[in-house]
């Protein structure tokens, strides 16, 4: 029996990233897609507790079935596992995201919400993201890396409570021959870098007389000299693979807090 691969994202089922991903991994198993109806970026692990959810089948062909859900990325995974999967999924994949999910973006990402949900269900899970927000981004250079890593996760699994956050830098266009795409320097297994967002809110004035705000902002790498981080890998042309865990306990702080007068 072929592996069952559940795919979702936070850009919506029509996004180029998720459709290119389907094409890349369809040879590896039976593909079930359940993705949001439209963009749901920044929803992290949010799920719908106050509105009803719906499912819509968008397409079905040999080995690939595509559904959309009106909820969040996590809703999509929950709905698929509860209602659509004919058996337990062997792998959950989030992506390919249009835009990176490195550093602290991990905490905001709906793409990471997909794989965190899969991981909490004890299913090996991996997220793929490209540092390119364009709707027509070129995902083809990612193909061999995504195939390689997906095969490895299917073959070896992942430690309990651990998922993978994989980010690809945007490649600069280079002269190529024989229709070859530019390639990456290699893969770095790395930690999440420390970073922060500033000037996150822009105030605007509406012609009808009221103010409104856009969430925008600029990212700052707070440890630019560190060479073992995802941000350094991306800035230097490497694919960044960051093992990410569900357990967020600060173990080093347990004994410190125990000494408080509580």
Sine and cosine of phi, psi and omega as CSV:
sin_phi,cos_phi,sin_psi,cos_psi,sin_omega,cos_omega
0.00,0.00,0.71,-0.70,0.02,-1.00
-0.93,0.36,0.50,-0.87,0.11,-0.99
-0.88,0.47,0.53,-0.85,0.09,-1.00
-0.98,-0.17,0.86,-0.50,-0.04,-1.00
-0.93,-0.37,0.87,-0.49,0.05,-1.00
-0.99,-0.12,0.81,-0.59,-0.05,-1.00
-0.86,-0.52,0.68,-0.73,0.13,-0.99
-0.55,-0.83,0.01,-1.00,0.00,-1.00
-0.32,-0.95,-0.13,-0.99,0.11,-0.99
-0.85,-0.53,0.14,0.99,0.04,-1.00
-0.99,-0.15,-0.14,0.99,-0.02,-1.00
0.98,-0.20,0.45,-0.89,-0.12,-0.99
-0.92,0.40,-0.33,0.95,0.00,-1.00
-1.00,0.00,-0.10,0.99,-0.07,-1.00
-0.89,0.46,0.54,-0.84,0.02,-1.00
-0.88,0.48,-0.62,0.78,-0.06,-1.00
-0.86,0.52,-0.73,0.69,-0.05,-1.00
-0.95,0.31,-0.56,0.83,0.01,-1.00
-0.95,0.30,-0.59,0.81,0.11,-0.99
-0.92,0.39,-0.61,0.80,0.04,-1.00
-0.88,0.47,-0.70,0.71,0.03,-1.00
-0.83,0.56,-0.71,0.70,0.00,-1.00
-0.89,0.45,-0.58,0.81,-0.05,-1.00
-0.94,0.34,-0.62,0.79,-0.16,-0.99
-0.95,-0.30,0.01,1.00,-0.10,-0.99
-0.88,0.47,-0.44,0.90,0.03,-1.00
-0.95,0.32,-0.22,0.97,-0.11,-0.99
-1.00,-0.03,-0.20,0.98,-0.02,-1.00
0.09,-1.00,-0.13,-0.99,0.13,-0.99
-0.99,0.14,0.77,-0.64,-0.13,-0.99
-0.96,-0.27,0.82,-0.57,0.16,-0.99
-0.88,-0.47,0.85,-0.52,0.01,-1.00
-0.95,-0.32,0.77,-0.64,0.19,-0.98
-0.69,-0.73,0.96,-0.28,-0.12,-0.99
-0.76,-0.65,0.33,-0.95,-0.01,-1.00
-0.88,0.48,0.41,-0.91,0.04,-1.00
-0.90,0.44,-0.52,0.86,-0.01,-1.00
-0.49,-0.87,-0.12,-0.99,-0.03,-1.00
-0.85,0.53,0.70,-0.72,0.03,-1.00
-0.68,-0.73,0.62,0.78,-0.04,-1.00
-0.89,0.45,0.52,-0.86,0.08,-1.00
0.98,0.21,0.21,0.98,-0.05,-1.00
-1.00,-0.01,-0.10,1.00,0.09,-1.00
0.76,0.65,-0.81,-0.58,-0.02,-1.00
-0.98,-0.17,0.35,0.94,-0.01,-1.00
-0.90,0.44,0.58,-0.81,0.13,-0.99
-0.70,-0.71,0.30,-0.95,-0.12,-0.99
-1.00,0.04,0.88,-0.47,0.00,-1.00
-0.91,-0.41,-0.14,0.99,-0.11,-0.99
-0.82,-0.58,-0.03,1.00,0.02,-1.00
-0.77,-0.64,0.53,-0.85,0.03,-1.00
-0.96,0.29,0.47,-0.88,-0.02,-1.00
-0.95,-0.32,0.52,-0.85,0.05,-1.00
-0.78,-0.63,0.43,-0.90,0.06,-1.00
-0.85,-0.53,0.65,-0.76,0.04,-1.00
-0.74,-0.68,0.84,-0.54,0.07,-1.00
-0.97,0.24,0.81,-0.59,-0.05,-1.00
-0.98,-0.17,-0.56,0.83,0.03,-1.00
-0.26,-0.97,0.36,-0.93,0.06,-1.00
-0.47,-0.88,0.79,-0.62,0.07,-1.00
-0.55,-0.83,0.05,-1.00,-0.04,-1.00
-0.84,0.54,0.90,-0.43,0.09,-1.00
0.99,0.11,-0.10,1.00,-0.03,-1.00
-0.64,-0.77,0.83,-0.56,0.06,-1.00
-0.80,-0.60,0.76,-0.65,-0.09,-1.00
-0.86,-0.50,0.81,-0.59,0.07,-1.00
-0.82,-0.57,0.43,-0.90,0.17,-0.99
-0.86,-0.50,0.40,-0.92,0.02,-1.00
-0.74,-0.68,0.54,-0.84,-0.01,-1.00
-0.99,0.15,0.02,1.00,-0.06,-1.00
-0.99,-0.15,-0.41,-0.91,-0.04,-1.00
-0.99,0.11,0.15,-0.99,0.09,-1.00
-0.84,0.55,-0.66,0.75,0.04,-1.00
-0.91,0.42,-0.64,0.77,0.09,-1.00
-0.82,0.58,-0.68,0.74,-0.03,-1.00
-0.87,0.50,-0.70,0.72,0.00,-1.00
-0.92,0.40,-0.72,0.69,0.01,-1.00
-0.86,0.51,-0.71,0.71,-0.03,-1.00
-0.91,0.41,-0.65,0.76,-0.01,-1.00
-0.91,0.41,-0.71,0.70,-0.02,-1.00
-0.91,0.42,-0.57,0.82,-0.05,-1.00
-0.99,0.12,-0.50,0.87,-0.19,-0.98
-0.82,-0.58,-0.37,0.93,-0.17,-0.99
-0.91,-0.41,-0.53,0.85,-0.07,-1.00
-0.95,0.33,0.83,-0.55,0.03,-1.00
-0.95,0.32,-0.30,0.95,0.04,-1.00
-0.41,-0.91,0.09,-1.00,-0.01,-1.00
-0.89,0.46,0.73,-0.69,0.02,-1.00
-0.92,0.39,0.64,-0.77,0.05,-1.00
-1.00,0.07,-0.33,0.95,-0.07,-1.00
-0.35,-0.94,0.63,-0.78,0.15,-0.99
-0.90,-0.43,0.76,-0.65,0.05,-1.00
-0.84,-0.54,0.71,-0.70,0.12,-0.99
-0.94,-0.33,0.74,-0.68,0.06,-1.00
0.80,-0.60,-0.32,-0.95,-0.13,0.99
-0.96,0.27,0.81,-0.59,-0.07,-1.00
-0.97,0.23,0.63,-0.78,0.12,-0.99
-1.00,0.09,1.00,-0.06,-0.07,-1.00
0.84,-0.54,0.50,-0.87,-0.08,-1.00
-0.98,0.18,0.39,-0.92,0.08,-1.00
-0.80,-0.61,0.64,0.77,0.02,-1.00
-1.00,0.05,0.16,-0.99,0.06,-1.00
0.80,0.61,-0.65,-0.76,-0.07,-1.00
-0.94,0.33,-0.20,0.98,0.08,-1.00
-0.87,0.49,-0.36,0.93,0.07,-1.00
-0.80,0.61,-0.62,0.78,-0.09,-1.00
-0.97,0.24,-0.39,0.92,-0.04,-1.00
-1.00,-0.09,-0.32,0.95,-0.26,-0.97
-0.95,0.30,0.79,-0.62,0.16,-0.99
-0.94,0.35,-0.52,0.86,0.08,-1.00
-0.88,0.48,-0.68,0.73,0.07,-1.00
-0.94,0.34,-0.50,0.87,0.10,-1.00
-0.85,0.53,-0.62,0.78,0.04,-1.00
-0.85,0.53,-0.78,0.63,-0.10,-1.00
-0.98,0.20,-0.48,0.88,0.10,-0.99
-0.90,0.44,-0.64,0.77,0.04,-1.00
-0.91,0.42,-0.71,0.71,0.06,-1.00
-0.86,0.50,-0.67,0.74,0.00,-1.00
-0.89,0.45,-0.64,0.77,0.03,-1.00
-0.93,0.37,-0.29,0.96,0.09,-1.00
-1.00,-0.10,0.20,0.98,0.03,-1.00
0.88,0.47,0.61,0.79,0.08,-1.00
-0.92,-0.40,0.77,-0.64,0.07,-1.00
-0.81,0.59,0.74,-0.67,-0.15,-0.99
-0.62,-0.79,0.63,-0.78,-0.03,-1.00
-0.59,-0.81,0.66,-0.75,0.02,-1.00
-0.94,-0.35,0.67,-0.74,0.05,-1.00
-0.87,-0.49,0.75,-0.66,0.00,-1.00
-0.64,-0.76,0.56,-0.83,0.05,-1.00
-0.88,-0.47,0.69,-0.72,-0.01,-1.00
-0.97,0.24,0.87,0.50,-0.01,-1.00
-0.44,-0.90,0.93,-0.38,-0.06,-1.00
-0.99,0.11,-0.10,0.99,-0.08,-1.00
-0.90,0.43,0.63,-0.77,0.01,-1.00
-0.89,0.47,-0.50,0.87,-0.04,-1.00
-0.96,-0.26,0.50,0.87,-0.02,-1.00
-0.81,0.58,0.52,-0.85,0.00,-1.00
-1.00,0.01,0.95,-0.32,-0.02,-1.00
-0.99,-0.11,-0.06,1.00,-0.12,-0.99
-0.87,0.50,-0.62,0.79,0.03,-1.00
-0.88,0.48,-0.31,0.95,0.00,-1.00
-0.98,0.20,-0.34,0.94,-0.19,-0.98
-0.78,0.63,-0.82,0.57,-0.06,-1.00
-0.89,0.45,-0.54,0.84,0.00,-1.00
-0.95,0.32,-0.69,0.73,0.00,-1.00
-0.91,0.41,-0.65,0.76,0.05,-1.00
-0.88,0.47,-0.73,0.68,-0.02,-1.00
-0.87,0.48,-0.75,0.66,-0.06,-1.00
-0.94,0.34,-0.62,0.78,0.02,-1.00
-0.90,0.43,-0.66,0.75,0.06,-1.00
-0.87,0.49,-0.66,0.75,-0.01,-1.00
-0.91,0.42,-0.67,0.74,0.00,-1.00
-0.92,0.39,-0.65,0.76,0.05,-1.00
-0.89,0.46,-0.63,0.78,-0.06,-1.00
-0.98,0.21,-0.61,0.79,-0.17,-0.99
-0.94,-0.35,-0.25,0.97,-0.09,-1.00
0.93,0.36,-0.17,-0.99,0.06,-1.00
-0.68,-0.73,0.41,-0.91,0.06,-1.00
-0.85,0.53,0.53,-0.85,0.01,-1.00
-0.83,0.55,0.77,-0.64,0.02,-1.00
0.99,0.15,0.17,0.99,-0.03,-1.00
-0.84,-0.54,0.73,-0.69,0.13,-0.99
-0.81,-0.58,0.13,-0.99,-0.04,-1.00
-0.92,-0.39,0.72,-0.70,0.11,-0.99
-0.94,-0.34,0.95,-0.31,-0.09,-1.00
-0.93,-0.38,0.85,-0.53,-0.01,-1.00
-0.86,-0.51,0.67,-0.74,0.00,-1.00
-0.92,-0.40,0.75,-0.66,0.09,-1.00
-0.95,0.32,0.39,-0.92,0.11,-0.99
-0.98,0.21,0.80,-0.60,-0.01,-1.00
-0.99,0.11,0.64,-0.76,0.10,-0.99
-0.97,0.24,0.67,-0.74,0.02,-1.00
-0.84,0.54,0.71,-0.70,0.01,-1.00
-0.75,-0.67,0.51,-0.86,0.09,-1.00
-0.87,0.49,0.76,-0.65,-0.01,-1.00
-0.77,-0.64,0.34,-0.94,0.07,-1.00
-0.87,-0.50,0.40,-0.91,0.03,-1.00
0.81,0.58,0.56,0.83,0.04,-1.00
0.87,0.50,0.41,0.91,0.03,-1.00
-0.97,0.24,0.60,-0.80,0.03,-1.00
-1.00,-0.01,0.46,-0.89,0.14,-0.99
-0.88,0.47,0.41,-0.91,-0.09,-1.00
-0.79,-0.61,0.18,-0.98,-0.01,-1.00
-1.00,0.01,0.30,-0.96,0.00,-1.00
-0.95,0.30,-0.39,0.92,-0.04,-1.00
0.50,-0.87,-0.27,-0.96,-0.05,-1.00
-0.90,-0.43,0.69,-0.72,0.11,-0.99
-0.88,-0.48,0.81,-0.59,0.15,-0.99
-1.00,0.04,0.89,-0.46,-0.22,-0.97
-0.58,-0.82,0.14,-0.99,0.02,-1.00
-0.99,-0.11,0.25,-0.97,0.07,-1.00
-0.95,0.30,0.75,-0.66,0.00,-1.00
-0.99,0.14,0.43,-0.90,0.10,-0.99
-0.98,0.17,0.76,-0.65,0.01,-1.00
-0.42,-0.91,0.14,-0.99,-0.02,-1.00
-0.46,-0.89,0.40,-0.91,0.06,-1.00
-0.96,-0.26,0.64,-0.77,0.04,-1.00
-0.71,-0.71,0.26,-0.97,-0.10,-1.00
0.75,0.66,0.77,0.64,-0.16,-0.99
-0.98,0.18,-0.31,0.95,-0.09,-1.00
-0.85,-0.53,0.80,-0.59,0.06,-1.00
-0.94,-0.34,0.81,-0.58,-0.02,-1.00
-1.00,-0.03,0.71,-0.70,0.01,-1.00
-0.77,-0.64,0.35,-0.94,0.03,-1.00
-0.89,-0.46,0.81,-0.58,-0.03,-1.00
-0.99,0.13,0.59,-0.81,0.01,-1.00
-0.85,0.53,-0.38,0.92,0.01,-1.00
-0.99,0.11,0.05,1.00,0.20,-0.98
0.96,-0.28,0.10,1.00,0.00,-1.00
-0.84,-0.54,0.32,-0.95,0.02,-1.00
-1.00,-0.05,0.47,-0.88,0.13,-0.99
-0.55,-0.84,0.24,-0.97,-0.13,-0.99
-0.75,-0.66,0.56,-0.83,0.14,-0.99
-0.93,-0.38,0.69,-0.73,0.15,-0.99
-0.99,0.12,0.91,-0.42,-0.04,-1.00
-0.76,-0.65,-0.95,-0.32,0.13,-0.99
0.98,-0.18,0.18,-0.98,0.01,-1.00
-0.76,-0.65,0.68,-0.73,-0.02,-1.00
-1.00,0.04,0.64,-0.77,0.05,-1.00
-0.81,-0.58,0.81,-0.58,0.10,-1.00
-0.98,0.20,0.90,-0.44,-0.09,-1.00
-1.00,0.06,-0.05,1.00,0.09,-1.00
-0.62,-0.78,0.92,0.39,-0.11,-0.99
-0.91,0.42,-0.34,0.94,-0.03,-1.00
-1.00,0.06,-0.26,0.97,-0.03,-1.00
-0.94,0.34,0.71,-0.70,-0.07,-1.00
-0.95,-0.31,0.12,0.99,-0.03,-1.00
-0.94,-0.35,0.30,0.95,-0.11,-0.99
-0.96,-0.29,0.28,-0.96,0.06,-1.00
-0.90,0.44,-0.61,0.79,-0.03,-1.00
-0.91,0.42,-0.66,0.75,0.04,-1.00
-0.89,0.45,-0.69,0.72,-0.01,-1.00
-0.85,0.52,-0.73,0.69,-0.02,-1.00
-0.91,0.41,-0.66,0.75,-0.02,-1.00
-0.93,0.38,-0.30,0.95,-0.06,-1.00
-0.91,-0.42,0.31,0.95,0.16,-0.99
1.00,0.06,0.25,0.97,-0.01,-1.00
-0.97,-0.25,0.45,-0.89,0.18,-0.98
-0.98,0.21,0.80,-0.60,-0.06,-1.00
-0.99,-0.17,0.87,-0.50,0.05,-1.00
-0.92,-0.39,0.91,-0.41,-0.06,-1.00
-0.88,-0.47,0.94,-0.33,0.13,-0.99
-0.90,0.44,0.77,-0.64,-0.11,-0.99
-0.80,-0.60,0.67,-0.74,-0.11,-0.99
-0.88,-0.48,0.44,-0.90,0.02,-1.00
-0.95,0.31,-0.66,0.75,-0.06,-1.00
-0.95,0.32,0.93,-0.36,-0.02,-1.00
-0.98,-0.21,0.27,0.96,0.04,-1.00
-0.86,0.52,0.73,-0.69,0.09,-1.00
-1.00,0.02,1.00,0.09,-0.13,-0.99
-0.88,0.48,-0.57,0.82,-0.01,-1.00
-0.91,0.40,-0.35,0.94,-0.04,-1.00
-1.00,-0.04,-0.15,0.99,-0.07,-1.00
-0.86,0.50,-0.78,0.63,-0.03,-1.00
-0.92,0.40,-0.54,0.84,0.04,-1.00
-0.89,0.45,-0.73,0.68,-0.03,-1.00
-0.93,0.36,-0.54,0.84,0.02,-1.00
-0.89,0.46,-0.42,0.91,-0.04,-1.00
-0.99,0.13,-0.16,0.99,0.05,-1.00
-0.92,0.39,0.37,-0.93,0.05,-1.00
-1.00,0.07,0.98,0.20,-0.05,-1.00
-0.95,-0.33,0.00,0.00,0.00,0.00
